[in-house]
Amino acid sequence: MTFEKNLERLEQIASSLDRDELSLEQALTLFEEGIAKLKAASAELAKAEGRVAKLVEKAEGVFEVEDTDDRG
């Protein structure tokens, strides 16, 4: 499943979990699916970040590792 499809499904799951009509079992099942989709989306994002780093290396001819963590 693609990153975009995982995000779309996560939005659907979040919307479903916001409704009060789910049983506890249904909510837990959706929550578990959501965690799996989140992990898959995170893995796809990490892979894409790696590809971008390689492209930057090829374009500039020099590769420099920088901390891009904006959380400070």
C-alpha positions as CSV (number, residue, x, y, z in Angstrom):
1,M,0.0,0.0,0.0
2,T,1.3,3.5,-0.8
3,F,2.0,6.2,1.6
4,E,-1.0,8.2,0.4
5,K,-3.3,5.2,0.7
6,N,-2.1,4.6,4.3
7,L,-2.7,8.2,5.2
8,E,-6.2,8.0,3.6
9,R,-7.0,4.9,5.6
10,L,-5.7,6.5,8.8
11,E,-8.0,9.4,8.3
12,Q,-10.9,7.0,7.8
13,I,-10.0,5.1,11.0
14,A,-9.7,8.3,13.0
15,S,-13.1,9.4,11.7
16,S,-14.6,6.1,12.7
17,L,-13.1,6.2,16.1
18,D,-14.6,9.6,16.7
19,R,-18.1,8.2,16.5
20,D,-19.7,6.8,19.6
21,E,-21.5,4.0,17.9
22,L,-18.5,1.5,17.9
23,S,-18.3,-1.3,20.3
24,L,-15.1,-1.6,22.3
25,E,-14.0,-4.6,20.2
26,Q,-14.6,-2.7,17.0
27,A,-12.7,0.3,18.3
28,L,-9.7,-1.9,19.4
29,T,-9.7,-3.5,16.0
30,L,-9.6,-0.2,14.2
31,F,-7.0,1.1,16.6
32,E,-4.7,-1.9,15.9
33,E,-5.2,-1.4,12.1
34,G,-4.4,2.3,12.6
35,I,-1.1,1.5,14.4
36,A,-0.1,-0.9,11.5
37,K,-1.0,1.8,8.9
38,L,1.0,4.4,10.8
39,K,4.1,2.1,11.0
40,A,3.8,1.4,7.3
41,A,3.5,5.1,6.4
42,S,6.5,5.9,8.6
43,A,8.6,3.2,6.9
44,E,7.6,4.6,3.5
45,L,8.5,8.1,4.6
46,A,11.9,7.0,5.9
47,K,12.5,5.3,2.6
48,A,11.6,8.4,0.7
49,E,13.9,10.5,2.9
50,G,16.8,8.1,2.1
51,R,16.1,8.5,-1.6
52,V,16.1,12.3,-1.4
53,A,19.5,12.2,0.5
54,K,20.9,10.1,-2.3
55,L,19.6,12.5,-5.0
56,V,21.1,15.4,-3.2
57,E,24.4,13.6,-3.1
58,K,24.3,13.0,-6.8
59,A,23.3,16.5,-7.7
60,E,25.9,18.3,-5.6
61,G,28.7,15.7,-5.9
62,V,29.4,15.9,-2.2
63,F,27.4,14.3,0.5
64,E,27.1,16.0,3.9
65,V,25.0,14.6,6.8
66,E,23.1,17.3,8.6
67,D,20.8,17.1,11.5
68,T,17.4,18.2,10.2
69,D,15.5,17.5,13.4
70,D,13.4,20.7,14.0
71,R,12.0,19.5,17.3
72,G,14.8,21.4,19.1
